[in-house]
Every structure is written in C-alpha cells, then in structure tokens.
C-alpha cells in the first residue's frame, strides 16, 4: 500500500495495517474481513470466518478484521463499497475476493484452491529467523558497503527465495555496488505478487534514482548551471536528480523544495514527485525523511 504524502493519521493507519495484515501475509494467507458493528450480515459471517480460520491455522491461514468505521482510510484504499467485504491477502497483495463465500464449504473450497497455488508456509514449519540476517545486510548498506551487503542478501535468498524484503535488499545492494544491470535483472525476473511488494517498490525507486548518477565532472556542470539560472526549472531538476544520485541528498532536497515553493505545478508536479520518490527510496522511517517531509508539508499546507 502506498504511503507517500499521507497525513499523520493516515500514516498511523497504514502502519497498523502493515503490522496486522501486510507483514503476516509475507508468509501466511490472511483472510481480511471488512465489517462494522451495525452490520447484521457481518455478524452472521463472523462465526464462519473465525471457525474456518481456526481450522486452517496450521495450514498458514490467519484472520484479520478491519472495522470500516474506525479505519475509513484503509477501507477507502480497498474501495470497499459494501460490507461485509472479504479478501485473501498474500505477500501484501489481494489474491482473491472471498466475499461471495458465505458458507463453510464455500470458504474452504476457495481457500483450498489458493493454498494449492501459493507458497504459504504452514504454521509450525521450521523457519529461519531472517530478521538478524536482514539487519546485517542493512548495516552493510548503511556503511555504503554494497558488495558485502549483496553477499549477505544472496546468502539469505537461499533460505527465503520468495521473500520480498530480501529480494529488495539484494537489488539495493547491487545499486550501492554500482551493479546496475544485475539490479535490473533481479527486478525484471519478479512476477506477481512479488513485483508489487512494498519493499520491492522501494528498491525500484532506488534503482530509478541511481540511474541519474552523473559522470565525472558532470555534477559540477549541472551545479553551475543551476546556480547561474535559478529560474530555469529544467536546470534545477537535472541538478537535483544528479545530486541525489551522487550522494548529496541535502542539496537535492533543498533544490526540489525551492522548485515546489516557486511553482508546485511545474511539469505536472515533477519536483514533488521526485522528492516523494526519494523519500520512498530512503525509507519513510528514516529521520532525514521525516524532517524533510515536514518541510514539504509546510510548503504545501502552510
């Protein structure tokens, strides 16, 4: 689920959804039930969902419930128009609409079909703890050691070949190491639902921004052009992209913020779009991103 340009309440809603639904769905099949206290059909369906989810728990099935009155933003993202609405979620993406299943046998039949197609990990199956391994890879990336990070993520990939976070880490490692073609090959090889995994989307943004990296001497020329022609939006935009790709994220952000202040609609909002792409590539939890997002919000909303 996209999380760029959200206000604080919407960001909190997205965070709750990620913890309750998106993250568990990386390995499990999540039955996502949109309901409300006042909904009679919802109350009739709930016992069926709970019973089947309990029976299928050892097969890797989990039930998550979203109260549409309390989580209006999440319901809107899924375009919920009536309730109950029920989806099957795997690796962060809807893989089936289960709303029509109103009996145990119907629901079990649909789940059986999904479980036969998807690499859902049964509960209790021995699974390696990837978190400390991923943390090692991220630490290497933070130290700008792309080659070591790539080596770590390739080893983790042998344990979890369908893990979106690990694949995204490998792509970002290749980018950090300057191995752009290999990063592209990994992304091009991904099918659904991995290609739309939130971690993979972040890696794709990282790759897109890295392609702006200038040749030796080019950044100085772009910086000079931007300084000489402060009203030239094309010159400012070219410098901002190159500056970020060269590791000068402060210069890139300040240039884009000045552009937004001068003309936020220039080139269909290209400056804001580039800044949001930078946020997504770095990670919304990053302190620098949080501080820069506040500057952007001040510009846009006063």
C-alpha positions as a LaTeX table, in Angstrom:
\begin{tabular}{lrrr}
\hline
Residue & $x$ (\AA) & $y$ (\AA) & $z$ (\AA) \\
\hline
Unk1 & 0.00 & 0.00 & 0.00 \\
Unk2 & 1.44 & 3.36 & $-0.97$ \\
Unk3 & 2.38 & 5.60 & 1.93 \\
Unk4 & 3.74 & 8.76 & 0.28 \\
Unk5 & 2.22 & 12.17 & 1.00 \\
Unk6 & $-0.01$ & 11.00 & 3.87 \\
Unk7 & $-1.02$ & 12.98 & 6.92 \\
Unk8 & $-0.17$ & 11.68 & 10.40 \\
Unk9 & $-3.46$ & 9.84 & 10.99 \\
Unk10 & $-3.30$ & 8.17 & 7.58 \\
Unk11 & 0.31 & 7.12 & 8.17 \\
Unk12 & $-0.69$ & 5.59 & 11.52 \\
Unk13 & $-3.50$ & 3.70 & 9.78 \\
Unk14 & $-1.05$ & 2.35 & 7.21 \\
Unk15 & 1.35 & 1.30 & 9.96 \\
Unk16 & $-1.43$ & $-0.57$ & 11.79 \\
Unk17 & $-2.40$ & $-2.31$ & 8.55 \\
Unk18 & 1.19 & $-3.31$ & 7.85 \\
Unk19 & 1.62 & $-4.87$ & 11.29 \\
Unk20 & $-1.74$ & $-6.64$ & 11.36 \\
Unk21 & $-2.04$ & $-7.69$ & 7.72 \\
Unk22 & 0.82 & $-6.91$ & 5.34 \\
Unk23 & 3.69 & $-8.28$ & 7.42 \\
Unk24 & 1.96 & $-11.56$ & 8.45 \\
Unk25 & 0.91 & $-12.03$ & 4.82 \\
Unk26 & 4.54 & $-12.31$ & 3.75 \\
Unk27 & 4.38 & $-15.99$ & 4.75 \\
Unk28 & 0.72 & $-16.60$ & 5.65 \\
Unk29 & $-2.57$ & $-16.30$ & 3.80 \\
Unk30 & $-4.58$ & $-13.58$ & 5.54 \\
Unk31 & $-8.39$ & $-13.52$ & 5.40 \\
Unk32 & $-9.13$ & $-9.78$ & 5.55 \\
Unk33 & $-12.67$ & $-9.05$ & 6.76 \\
Unk34 & $-14.10$ & $-5.52$ & 6.42 \\
Unk35 & $-17.01$ & $-5.16$ & 8.87 \\
Unk36 & $-18.88$ & $-2.81$ & 11.22 \\
Unk37 & $-20.76$ & $-3.10$ & 14.49 \\
Unk38 & $-24.08$ & $-2.12$ & 12.88 \\
Unk39 & $-23.79$ & $-4.64$ & 10.02 \\
Unk40 & $-26.13$ & $-7.62$ & 10.50 \\
Unk41 & $-24.67$ & $-9.76$ & 7.67 \\
Unk42 & $-21.20$ & $-9.13$ & 9.11 \\
Unk43 & $-22.24$ & $-10.59$ & 12.45 \\
Unk44 & $-23.68$ & $-13.63$ & 10.68 \\
Unk45 & $-20.48$ & $-14.17$ & 8.69 \\
Unk46 & $-18.02$ & $-13.65$ & 11.57 \\
Unk47 & $-18.51$ & $-17.07$ & 13.24 \\
Unk48 & $-17.95$ & $-18.80$ & 9.89 \\
Unk49 & $-14.75$ & $-16.87$ & 9.21 \\
Unk50 & $-13.43$ & $-17.48$ & 12.72 \\
Unk51 & $-14.24$ & $-21.22$ & 12.62 \\
Unk52 & $-12.63$ & $-21.81$ & 9.22 \\
Unk53 & $-9.60$ & $-19.66$ & 10.06 \\
Unk54 & $-9.07$ & $-21.69$ & 13.24 \\
Unk55 & $-9.34$ & $-24.97$ & 11.34 \\
Unk56 & $-6.90$ & $-23.77$ & 8.68 \\
Unk57 & $-4.45$ & $-22.11$ & 11.08 \\
Unk58 & $-1.98$ & $-25.00$ & 10.82 \\
Unk59 & $-2.04$ & $-24.53$ & 7.04 \\
Unk60 & $-0.86$ & $-20.93$ & 7.39 \\
Unk61 & $-4.23$ & $-19.12$ & 7.32 \\
Unk62 & $-4.87$ & $-16.09$ & 9.54 \\
Unk63 & $-7.99$ & $-13.93$ & 10.06 \\
Unk64 & $-7.66$ & $-10.14$ & 10.29 \\
Unk65 & $-10.64$ & $-7.84$ & 10.80 \\
Unk66 & $-10.94$ & $-4.17$ & 9.80 \\
Unk67 & $-13.74$ & $-2.05$ & 11.28 \\
Unk68 & $-14.67$ & 0.31 & 8.44 \\
Unk69 & $-15.90$ & 2.97 & 10.86 \\
Unk70 & $-12.57$ & 3.06 & 12.68 \\
Unk71 & $-10.31$ & 2.54 & 9.64 \\
Unk72 & $-12.01$ & 4.59 & 6.94 \\
Unk73 & $-8.73$ & 5.35 & 5.17 \\
Unk74 & $-7.84$ & 1.65 & 4.81 \\
Unk75 & $-11.35$ & 0.81 & 3.61 \\
Unk76 & $-11.08$ & 3.58 & 1.02 \\
Unk77 & $-7.77$ & 2.18 & $-0.25$ \\
Unk78 & $-9.51$ & $-1.14$ & $-0.91$ \\
Unk79 & $-12.51$ & 0.66 & $-2.45$ \\
Unk80 & $-14.89$ & $-1.03$ & $-0.04$ \\
Unk81 & $-18.41$ & $-0.03$ & $-1.09$ \\
Unk82 & $-20.47$ & $-2.51$ & 0.94 \\
Unk83 & $-19.90$ & $-4.83$ & 3.86 \\
Unk84 & $-19.07$ & $-7.49$ & 4.60 \\
Unk85 & $-16.23$ & $-7.45$ & 2.08 \\
Unk86 & $-13.65$ & $-10.19$ & 2.44 \\
Unk87 & $-10.30$ & $-10.55$ & 0.64 \\
Unk88 & $-7.50$ & $-13.07$ & 0.73 \\
Unk89 & $-4.13$ & $-11.30$ & 1.13 \\
Unk90 & $-0.75$ & $-12.84$ & 0.39 \\
Unk91 & 2.61 & $-11.06$ & 0.43 \\
Unk92 & 0.87 & $-7.73$ & 0.86 \\
Unk93 & $-1.49$ & $-8.04$ & $-2.11$ \\
Unk94 & $-5.12$ & $-9.13$ & $-2.59$ \\
Unk95 & $-5.09$ & $-12.51$ & $-4.35$ \\
Unk96 & $-8.81$ & $-13.31$ & $-4.22$ \\
Unk97 & $-12.18$ & $-11.80$ & $-3.35$ \\
Unk98 & $-13.81$ & $-14.12$ & $-0.81$ \\
Unk99 & $-16.93$ & $-12.01$ & $-0.30$ \\
Unk100 & $-19.19$ & $-14.46$ & $-2.14$ \\
Unk101 & $-18.22$ & $-17.30$ & 0.24 \\
Unk102 & $-20.97$ & $-17.23$ & 2.86 \\
Unk103 & $-20.86$ & $-20.87$ & 4.00 \\
Unk104 & $-18.08$ & $-23.01$ & 5.49 \\
Unk105 & $-17.89$ & $-25.24$ & 2.44 \\
Unk106 & $-17.67$ & $-22.30$ & 0.02 \\
Unk107 & $-14.94$ & $-20.60$ & 2.04 \\
Unk108 & $-12.94$ & $-23.81$ & 2.49 \\
Unk109 & $-13.19$ & $-24.55$ & $-1.23$ \\
Unk110 & $-11.77$ & $-21.14$ & $-2.14$ \\
Unk111 & $-9.01$ & $-21.40$ & 0.46 \\
Unk112 & $-8.03$ & $-24.87$ & $-0.75$ \\
Unk113 & $-7.63$ & $-23.52$ & $-4.28$ \\
Unk114 & $-5.45$ & $-20.65$ & $-3.08$ \\
Unk115 & $-3.30$ & $-22.83$ & $-0.83$ \\
Unk116 & $-2.64$ & $-25.17$ & $-3.77$ \\
Unk117 & $-1.27$ & $-22.28$ & $-5.85$ \\
Unk118 & 0.56 & $-20.07$ & $-3.33$ \\
Unk119 & 3.78 & $-20.78$ & $-1.36$ \\
Unk120 & 2.07 & $-20.28$ & 2.01 \\
Unk121 & 4.18 & $-21.55$ & 4.91 \\
Unk122 & 2.21 & $-23.82$ & 7.27 \\
Unk123 & 2.20 & $-22.82$ & 10.92 \\
Unk124 & 4.81 & $-24.62$ & 12.98 \\
Unk125 & 7.03 & $-25.26$ & 9.99 \\
Unk126 & 10.66 & $-24.65$ & 10.89 \\
Unk127 & 11.53 & $-21.27$ & 9.50 \\
Unk128 & 14.85 & $-19.48$ & 9.79 \\
Unk129 & 14.79 & $-16.22$ & 11.71 \\
Unk130 & 15.61 & $-13.81$ & 8.93 \\
Unk131 & 15.44 & $-10.60$ & 10.97 \\
Unk132 & 19.03 & $-10.63$ & 12.31 \\
Unk133 & 20.37 & $-11.65$ & 8.90 \\
Unk134 & 18.46 & $-8.86$ & 7.15 \\
Unk135 & 19.73 & $-6.44$ & 9.80 \\
Unk136 & 23.30 & $-7.44$ & 8.90 \\
Unk137 & 22.64 & $-6.65$ & 5.25 \\
Unk138 & 21.04 & $-3.32$ & 6.12 \\
Unk139 & 24.00 & $-2.44$ & 8.32 \\
Unk140 & 26.36 & $-3.10$ & 5.42 \\
Unk141 & 24.23 & $-0.86$ & 3.22 \\
Unk142 & 24.27 & 1.87 & 5.88 \\
Unk143 & 28.07 & 1.67 & 5.79 \\
Unk144 & 27.93 & 2.06 & 1.98 \\
Unk145 & 29.45 & $-1.41$ & 1.50 \\
Unk146 & 27.31 & $-2.61$ & $-1.37$ \\
Unk147 & 29.42 & $-5.64$ & $-2.20$ \\
Unk148 & 29.28 & $-7.03$ & 1.35 \\
Unk149 & 25.55 & $-6.29$ & 1.54 \\
Unk150 & 24.96 & $-8.10$ & $-1.75$ \\
Unk151 & 26.88 & $-11.13$ & $-0.47$ \\
Unk152 & 24.76 & $-11.20$ & 2.70 \\
Unk153 & 21.44 & $-10.85$ & 0.89 \\
Unk154 & 22.38 & $-13.53$ & $-1.65$ \\
Unk155 & 23.01 & $-15.94$ & 1.24 \\
Unk156 & 19.68 & $-15.03$ & 2.83 \\
Unk157 & 17.97 & $-15.54$ & $-0.53$ \\
Unk158 & 18.97 & $-19.20$ & $-0.45$ \\
Unk159 & 16.92 & $-19.55$ & 2.74 \\
Unk160 & 13.96 & $-17.46$ & 1.57 \\
Unk161 & 13.86 & $-17.23$ & $-2.24$ \\
Unk162 & 10.38 & $-15.68$ & $-2.31$ \\
Unk163 & 10.88 & $-13.04$ & 0.38 \\
Unk164 & 10.21 & $-9.57$ & $-0.99$ \\
Unk165 & 12.26 & $-7.79$ & 1.68 \\
Unk166 & 15.31 & $-9.95$ & 0.93 \\
Unk167 & 15.00 & $-9.53$ & $-2.84$ \\
Unk168 & 14.63 & $-5.79$ & $-2.39$ \\
Unk169 & 17.72 & $-5.75$ & $-0.17$ \\
Unk170 & 19.68 & $-7.54$ & $-2.89$ \\
Unk171 & 18.55 & $-5.01$ & $-5.52$ \\
Unk172 & 19.52 & $-2.08$ & $-3.30$ \\
Unk173 & 22.87 & $-3.74$ & $-2.60$ \\
Unk174 & 23.58 & $-4.14$ & $-6.30$ \\
Unk175 & 22.71 & $-0.46$ & $-6.80$ \\
Unk176 & 25.05 & 0.57 & $-3.97$ \\
Unk177 & 27.81 & $-1.53$ & $-5.53$ \\
Unk178 & 27.25 & 0.04 & $-8.95$ \\
Unk179 & 25.97 & $-3.25$ & $-10.39$ \\
Unk180 & 23.01 & $-1.63$ & $-12.11$ \\
Unk181 & 22.40 & $-4.30$ & $-14.75$ \\
Unk182 & 22.24 & $-7.04$ & $-12.11$ \\
Unk183 & 19.77 & $-4.97$ & $-10.09$ \\
Unk184 & 17.60 & $-4.61$ & $-13.20$ \\
Unk185 & 17.80 & $-8.35$ & $-13.89$ \\
Unk186 & 16.52 & $-9.18$ & $-10.41$ \\
Unk187 & 13.58 & $-6.79$ & $-10.75$ \\
Unk188 & 12.76 & $-7.98$ & $-14.27$ \\
Unk189 & 12.64 & $-11.59$ & $-13.08$ \\
Unk190 & 9.94 & $-10.96$ & $-10.46$ \\
Unk191 & 6.34 & $-11.93$ & $-11.12$ \\
Unk192 & 3.18 & $-11.17$ & $-9.16$ \\
Unk193 & 2.79 & $-10.61$ & $-6.28$ \\
Unk194 & 6.50 & $-10.01$ & $-5.58$ \\
Unk195 & 6.82 & $-7.30$ & $-8.23$ \\
Unk196 & 4.39 & $-5.11$ & $-6.27$ \\
Unk197 & 5.74 & $-5.92$ & $-2.81$ \\
Unk198 & 6.26 & $-2.64$ & $-0.87$ \\
Unk199 & 9.93 & $-3.47$ & $-0.24$ \\
Unk200 & 10.44 & $-4.17$ & $-3.95$ \\
Unk201 & 8.76 & $-0.88$ & $-4.87$ \\
Unk202 & 11.24 & 0.90 & $-2.63$ \\
Unk203 & 14.13 & $-0.91$ & $-4.34$ \\
Unk204 & 12.73 & 0.01 & $-7.75$ \\
Unk205 & 12.73 & 3.68 & $-6.73$ \\
Unk206 & 16.32 & 3.33 & $-5.52$ \\
Unk207 & 17.35 & 1.93 & $-8.89$ \\
Unk208 & 15.49 & 4.62 & $-10.84$ \\
Unk209 & 17.17 & 7.38 & $-8.85$ \\
Unk210 & 20.61 & 5.76 & $-9.20$ \\
Unk211 & 20.33 & 5.95 & $-12.98$ \\
Unk212 & 20.62 & 9.74 & $-12.64$ \\
Unk213 & 24.19 & 9.39 & $-11.31$ \\
Unk214 & 26.36 & 11.79 & $-13.32$ \\
Unk215 & 29.68 & 11.08 & $-14.98$ \\
Unk216 & 32.85 & 12.64 & $-13.56$ \\
Unk217 & 32.65 & 16.40 & $-13.95$ \\
Unk218 & 29.00 & 16.38 & $-14.98$ \\
Unk219 & 27.71 & 17.16 & $-11.49$ \\
Unk220 & 29.88 & 20.28 & $-11.29$ \\
Unk221 & 28.50 & 21.46 & $-14.63$ \\
Unk222 & 24.91 & 20.81 & $-13.53$ \\
Unk223 & 25.54 & 22.59 & $-10.22$ \\
Unk224 & 26.95 & 25.60 & $-12.05$ \\
Unk225 & 24.02 & 25.70 & $-14.47$ \\
Unk226 & 21.53 & 25.57 & $-11.59$ \\
Unk227 & 23.34 & 28.35 & $-9.75$ \\
Unk228 & 23.56 & 30.57 & $-12.84$ \\
Unk229 & 19.90 & 30.05 & $-13.84$ \\
Unk230 & 17.83 & 29.84 & $-10.63$ \\
Unk231 & 14.58 & 30.36 & $-12.56$ \\
Unk232 & 15.36 & 27.58 & $-15.05$ \\
Unk233 & 13.27 & 24.68 & $-13.72$ \\
Unk234 & 14.83 & 22.15 & $-16.08$ \\
Unk235 & 18.32 & 23.06 & $-14.87$ \\
Unk236 & 17.23 & 22.83 & $-11.22$ \\
Unk237 & 15.53 & 19.48 & $-11.76$ \\
Unk238 & 18.51 & 17.98 & $-13.57$ \\
Unk239 & 20.85 & 19.07 & $-10.78$ \\
Unk240 & 18.56 & 17.73 & $-8.06$ \\
Unk241 & 18.40 & 14.27 & $-9.63$ \\
Unk242 & 22.14 & 14.12 & $-10.21$ \\
Unk243 & 22.92 & 15.46 & $-6.73$ \\
Unk244 & 20.87 & 12.77 & $-5.01$ \\
Unk245 & 22.36 & 10.02 & $-7.17$ \\
Unk246 & 25.81 & 11.33 & $-6.24$ \\
Unk247 & 25.01 & 11.13 & $-2.52$ \\
Unk248 & 24.16 & 14.81 & $-1.93$ \\
Unk249 & 20.62 & 14.31 & $-0.65$ \\
Unk250 & 20.51 & 17.62 & 1.26 \\
Unk251 & 21.34 & 19.59 & $-1.88$ \\
Unk252 & 18.82 & 17.56 & $-3.89$ \\
Unk253 & 16.03 & 18.07 & $-1.37$ \\
Unk254 & 16.64 & 21.78 & $-0.88$ \\
Unk255 & 16.64 & 22.30 & $-4.66$ \\
Unk256 & 13.36 & 20.40 & $-5.08$ \\
Unk257 & 11.76 & 22.25 & $-2.16$ \\
Unk258 & 12.71 & 25.59 & $-3.74$ \\
Unk259 & 11.16 & 24.44 & $-7.00$ \\
Unk260 & 7.94 & 23.45 & $-5.25$ \\
Unk261 & 7.82 & 26.80 & $-3.47$ \\
Unk262 & 8.29 & 28.62 & $-6.79$ \\
Unk263 & 5.84 & 26.56 & $-8.87$ \\
Unk264 & 4.44 & 23.36 & $-7.40$ \\
Unk265 & 2.57 & 22.57 & $-10.64$ \\
Unk266 & 5.64 & 22.74 & $-12.90$ \\
Unk267 & 5.79 & 19.79 & $-15.28$ \\
Unk268 & 2.73 & 18.19 & $-13.64$ \\
Unk269 & 4.26 & 18.35 & $-10.17$ \\
Unk270 & 7.54 & 16.72 & $-11.19$ \\
Unk271 & 9.55 & 18.24 & $-8.33$ \\
Unk272 & 7.17 & 16.94 & $-5.67$ \\
Unk273 & 7.07 & 13.56 & $-7.41$ \\
Unk274 & 10.86 & 13.34 & $-7.41$ \\
Unk275 & 11.02 & 14.27 & $-3.72$ \\
Unk276 & 8.43 & 11.63 & $-2.81$ \\
Unk277 & 10.39 & 9.09 & $-4.84$ \\
Unk278 & 13.47 & 9.97 & $-2.81$ \\
Unk279 & 11.50 & 9.53 & 0.44 \\
Unk280 & 10.31 & 6.09 & $-0.64$ \\
Unk281 & 13.80 & 5.02 & $-1.72$ \\
Unk282 & 15.41 & 6.03 & 1.57 \\
Unk283 & 12.55 & 4.74 & 3.72 \\
Unk284 & 9.75 & 6.66 & 5.42 \\
Unk285 & 11.05 & 5.72 & 8.87 \\
Unk286 & 14.36 & 7.50 & 8.25 \\
Unk287 & 14.81 & 10.64 & 10.45 \\
Unk288 & 16.07 & 12.67 & 7.50 \\
Unk289 & 12.96 & 11.75 & 5.52 \\
Unk290 & 10.71 & 12.70 & 8.44 \\
Unk291 & 12.37 & 16.10 & 8.77 \\
Unk292 & 12.21 & 16.78 & 5.04 \\
Unk293 & 8.59 & 15.65 & 4.83 \\
Unk294 & 7.73 & 18.26 & 7.48 \\
Unk295 & 9.34 & 20.92 & 5.30 \\
Unk296 & 7.31 & 19.70 & 2.32 \\
Unk297 & 4.07 & 19.71 & 4.34 \\
Unk298 & 4.75 & 23.26 & 5.48 \\
Unk299 & 5.16 & 24.34 & 1.86 \\
Unk300 & 2.06 & 22.55 & 0.64 \\
Unk301 & $-0.30$ & 23.18 & 3.53 \\
Unk302 & 1.16 & 26.22 & 5.27 \\
\hline
\end{tabular}
